[in-house]
């Protein structure tokens, strides 16, 4: 099922919540999904792996994303491709919103 994003503006489609990570699934299919996230400053996802190839698009803010131990700074308007089965984790250095597309 897909959802309509109001006026097509991702940045307005999810709100920050103090001390939390908020997510909103936009599309879910058998071969992948698209999820919008809002991270409060200093919120993080610990290192993990995924069997999916993933594309991170930064809608707002800035994050440090570590892929196989190597840090990558990604800012609003930038994308980062993460390979499958490689350890990765992230931390929002400021309040941040990202769109995550995962593909099997």
Residue, then its C-alpha position, 0 to 999 in steps of 0.5 A: x500500500x502506498x501513501x500520498x505525501x501532502x504536496x509532495x514535500x517529504x520534509x513536511x510528511x513526518x515530524x520530529x519527536x524529542x529524544x526519539x526516532x520516528x518512522x513512516x512507511x511510504x511503500x511496502x512491496x515484496x521486493x523492497x520498501x521506502x520509509x521516511x525517518x525523523x531523528x532527533x539530534x544524537x539519536x542513532x541506530x547501532x551497527x547492523x547488517x541487512x540483506x538489502x541494497x539501500x539508498x539513503x536520501x537526506x531530506x533535512x539535517x546531517x548524519x554520520x553513517x558508518x559503512x564497514x567502519x568507514x564514516x560518511x557525512x551526509x547532508x540534506x540533498x545528498x544520497x548514499x548507497x549502502x551495499x547488502x550484508x555490510x555492517x552499517x550504523x548511523x547517528x544524527x549530528x543534528x535533527x535529521x530526516x532521511x528517506x530510506x529505499x531498500x531493494x532486494 
